[in-house]
């Protein structure tokens, strides 16, 4: 006799297909080639930083019809084979010595270029920590301390990157200035709400309108204790970035080749092929992950019980970058924090399945992309003696979902278009 069909398994499989489609849509091999510039009269030098930079370099090599050389830095485990462009691995999200050495070598690569030369900068999310070059008078230890404090503070990605830009010798357009007088073409894979080029890897090749005073206001707003040298650096204005209109950026341009919206649209197509209406709620949602989870739960209940603003069955898709203010000692990331808060607020509401994950394959600091939530998730946890609300209070999303076998593990995805959230209602 055939086993009973499990509709829940179908929902889980559909969620994973949507997530995989979102990641596939942002693969550099697919999205980068249409944006390549024409060959220059002189040299072509490739530089870059980010979780997707190695795969971007590989795609560039496959479609470039002339000589080139260069160096890009990516996260440990994200390197891919290349022939002409050197790939270096370093630490993320807190920088290390390998990233510092890579940044120094990138600067050496672009010294002495001429107006006939072309620099192609391959920039993606994660570059803020991978391309680490402390400003004058600062050390790697200073940068590590500030980075760790920012990550735990609850500051938005835009706020964190404002601070990072003003503590760097390369961010905020300074790397492009180091390339002058060569032409600089930056190709970006966006992982930030709003796709602002200055926020992707803290904008090493683009102008920045913010100031050292803005950076100081942010660290004071979140009561971040700064090393004395860092506060003095910001107060003195020594970390000021290149502003719009700076002549050193006159030959620099930037193009976004992949972004969160592209990934959400790919997921929506998968949902519609499965016969479900798909609604994209936004690709730039920010805020505390647990608060976004509670808010999403309210919308889900309205859909499930009132048919408003959408009729069930349907899929609610969203992206962006939430934040987590660390309060507990658990293992987590912003996606599992969102998902656990959603689950606690829904309390087993029938017919609701959800997946939340980071498209780079790493939610927080662990090699776990995210997790899946089902109507029976909380009941199964309680049967194991796990208290869902206590897990949320401890920021223990990974511990919670891993105990249930509901973690989503992708391995290195070689791209990064930020968070992905899909909720099936009905």
PyMOL commands that set and color helices and strands:
alter all, ss='L'
color gray80, all
select helices_A, chain A and resi 7-25+28-31+33-35+53-63+97-109+127-130+140-153+157-165+174-179+193-195+197-202+212-221+228-236+247-249+260-273+289-306+334-346+377-383+388-393+397-403
alter helices_A, ss='H'
color red, helices_A
select strands_A, chain A and resi 44-49+69-75+85-90+118-124+183-189+252-258+277-288+314-323+352-358+370-373+407-408+419-425
alter strands_A, ss='S'
color yellow, strands_A
deselect
rebuild
show_as cartoon
